[in-house]
Amino acid sequence: MRKLVVLIFILCLQQTSNCQDYLAIKQGLDSIAKRYAINVTNAPKIKAPQVNIKSNYWDTINFNPYRNQLKKFPFQIKFTDSIYTSPVMGKKVITSRYGWRRGRPHKGIDIDLVTGDSLVAMFDGIVRFARYSSGHGRTVVVRHFNGLETVYAHLSSYAVKANDTVKSGQLLGKGGTSGNARGSHLHLVVSYKGNYINPEYLFDFSENNKVRDQNIWVTKKWVKSHFHTSKRQSELELFTTEELAIAAQKKENRKKVYIVKSGDTLSGISSKYHVSLSRLCKANAISKTSTLRIGQKLIINR
């Protein structure tokens, strides 16, 4: 019986050409395997069907071809992989995180490296962009087969060109300081259809190299920079179902972003919005004695 179940699912996987169908069948197989304690370790490896990721918004000249598209939340990202290949060799040291930084959004994370270090693709995909980009310097953008794009910025040299097909772990270029870089580092950006996402929401950047889940729902919190600070890692709230994401987004919608005006004080803002001073400071990674700047954005968690 167990062998028959496995055989039926393998045949289904071989016949399907639709990526969504593949994921659904694969998840069904995994569920049945756990339920009946079936060992599928030695089962034939079936590759996920590769969709035509160049069919929509394929642009080798513009960094973000989706920039004029309406963004809808929450949205789902599916992974067939449970781990990724680290873009840098050795330990990943994050020197600046996704979030608000020096009065501007920092839409990625900075990983320390030495100029000339190798940078590799996190997953299989196709190079959509490999050219100089303002601020990012020499940049490579890889679109993966689930629609996700990973961006590798501040390179010193390229090892690929636009429209090249790459495998996970394949060399993309060498790290450096091109563009607006303060010291050598990899500026890693993750986006999905024009939505920049906090990379630490999707990936564990410890030595485990884990994808946090194979079904992840993304809410505004994990896209909007003002919900985060570049100084520390955000508290993780992973949503693996649409219901969880919708419920979380209702809470997120109650958060207000306040722009500091002349004469404002932390105590005055906390009193105005009925939020404790300690809670206000914690949400914005500041201290009670921090000096406010006109135009500074503060998150008000109500």
N, C-alpha and C positions, 0 to 999 in steps of 0.2 A: 504493500500500500504506500509506504513512504517513498520507495523508489519511483512509483507511478506518479505521485504528486510532483516530485522533483522533475521528472521527465516532461510532464505536461507544461510546467512553468518554463522550462528551458526552451521547449518548442515555441511557446508563446513569445518569449523574448527574441528568439531568432526570427520570427515572422514579422514583428512589429517594426514600423519605420518611423513611428511617432515618438518623440522624446518624452512627452507627458505620459503616454501609454506605457512606455518602458519603465518610467519611474514608478507608476502605480503597480505594475506587475512585479517589479523587483521588490517593492515594499511588501506586497502580498506574500511573495516567496519567503522573505526574511521572517515575516510573522508566523507563517506555517512551520518554518524550520525550527523556530524557537518553541512553538507549541508542542510539536511532536519530537523535539530533541533530535532533529535530523542533522547529520553531519554533512554539510555541503562544501567542506573545505576542498575536496578533490573534484568537485563538479566542474564541468567545462566553463572557462571564463568567457562570458558574453559581453561584448563591448556595447556601450550605449550608442544608439543611432545618432549620428552627427547631423544636426540641422544645418540649414544654409544660413549661417550667421552673417553673411555678407548681403543678404537680400534687403535689409532695411537699415537706413541711416549709415551706410558704409561710406565714410569720408576720411581720406588719407591726408587731407590738408588742414582741416579744422580740428582743434583739440576736443571740442564737445559738440558733436553734430545734433544733439538732442536739446540744445539750449532753449529753443522756443516751444518745447512741448509742455503741455499741461501735466502737472505732477499730481497723481492720485495716491492717497494713503488709506489703509496700509497696503503694501504689495508684498508678494511672495517671491523668494529666491529658492530654487531647488539645486541641490548638489548630488552628484553621483559618487563623489569622492568623500571619504571621511577624514582624510589628511591632505595637506598641501605641501609643496616643496618650498622650503624656506628661500626667500629671494636673495639672502646673503649667506655666506658661509660662516660657520661658527655661531656663537651666542648672539641673539638679537637684543640689542640694547636700545630701547626707545628713549630718545632725548627730547622729543616734543610730541604731544599727543593731539588728537583731533579735537578741535574746539576753538573757543575765542582766545586770541593771542595778540597782544599789543594793539588792541582796538580793531582787529580784523579777523575774519574767519580763517582758521587753518584747516583746510579740507583734506587732511591726510595725517599720517604719522611719519616722524623722522627716525630712521634707524641708523645708528652709528656705523661708520666704515672708514677705511683708509682709501685714498684716491688710488684707483687701479684695481680695487677688489672686484671680483666677478659678481654680476647680477644675473639671476636666472628666472625663468617663468615659473609662476606658482602652479599653473595648471596647463593642460593642452589648450591650444587656441590658434588664432591667426593675428598677426601684427596688423593693427589698423592704422597706426600712426608711428612714425619714426623720424622725427625732425626736431628742429629747435622750436621751443614754445616760450613766449614771453614769461619771465619769472621762473619757469620750470627749467629753462636751459635745454640741453639735449635730453629728449624725452622719448620713451617707448611706451605705447599703449597696446595691450594685448586684449582682444575680445575672446572670451571663452565660450564654450558651447552651450552654457546655460544663460547666456546673455550678459553675464557679469564682465566688467572690464577692470583690469589692473593696470596701474600707471606707475612707471619707474622713471623718476625725474632726477635732474642734476648730474646726468652721466658725463663722463669724460670722453667716451667713444661708443660707437654702435657696433653690434655684431650681427644685426638683422636689418631688414628693410621692410617697408610697407608691403602687405600681401603675402609675406612669408608665413608658412604654417610652422608652428613650433610645438614641441613636446614639453611636458612638465619637467623642469630642471634644465632646460636648454639655455645656453648662454644668450643673453640679450645685449649685453654691453658691459662697460666698466664704470664703476662708481667714480664720482668726482665732485666738482664744485661749480659746474656751469649754471648760468642763470643767477637768480637772486638767492644764493646759498651762503649761509654763515658757517663756513667750515664744511668739510667733506661729510656727506651723509646721503642716504637714500630717502627721498621723499616719496613715500608709497601712498598712492590714492586708489580707492576702490569705489567704483560707481556702477549703477544699474540703470540703463536707459536715461542717463543724464542726472540721476540722483546720486550725489556723493554721500557715501555711507561711512560711518565710523568703522574703520577696519577691525577694531577690537570687539565689535559686536558680532562679526561674522567669524573671526579667527582668533584662536588662542596663540599668542606670540611667545609662549614658553618653548622649551626644547621639544615639546610633544608635537608641535605642528598640526594641531587638530582643527578641523572645521567644526564649529560649535554644534551644528545639527544639519541634517540633510534637508530639512524643511524649515526655513526661517522666514518669519513675517517681519517686515520693516515698517516701523511707525515714524512719525515726524521727528520724534526725539532723537532717533539715530541718524537723521539726515541733517537737521538744523544745528549749525555750529554753536549757536548761543545757549544750547542746553548743556554744553560741555566746556571744560577749560583745558588748555594745552598743558597745564601744569601737573595734572594727575589723571589716573585712569578713572573713567566713569564707572559707577556701580552698575553691574550687569543685570539686565532684566531681559531674558531671552523669551521670545514669543514663537512658539512652534505650531500654533493653530490660529486661524483667522479670528475665532471668538476671543482668544486671549489678547490679540493685537487690537481689536476694536475696543475692548473694555479698557485697555491701557491707554489708548488714544483719547478716550473720553476724559481720563484723568489729566493727560498731557495738555488738553485744550484749556484746562483751568489755570495753567501756568501763564504768567504774564511776563513780558520782557519790558522792563522799565529803562528809559534813557535818561541818564543823569543830567540835571539842569543846574544852572548857577544857583548856589545857595543850598543845594541838597546836602543832607547828612544821612549817614546810615541809620541813626536812631529815628530821624524824621521819616525816612522811607518805610522802615519797619512799622512805625506807629500808623502811618497812613494806610498801609495795606493789611494791618492786623497780623503781621508775621513777626515771630520773635527775632531778635537781633542775631542770636546764635544760628538760627535756621537760615536766615538771609545770608549770613557769612559762609556757612557750610555749602549752600547751593552755588555760591559763586567763587569758592576757594579763596576767600580773602579773610583778613582778621578784623577785629572790631576797631582797630586803630588804623586801618588802611585809608589812604587818601583817595577820595573820589575824583574822577576827571570828568569834565563836561563832555557829554556825548558817550560816556561809558555805558555799556548795556549790563543790566542786572536781571537775573532770573528771580521772579517772585513766585515761590511755591505756596499756593493757597490751599 
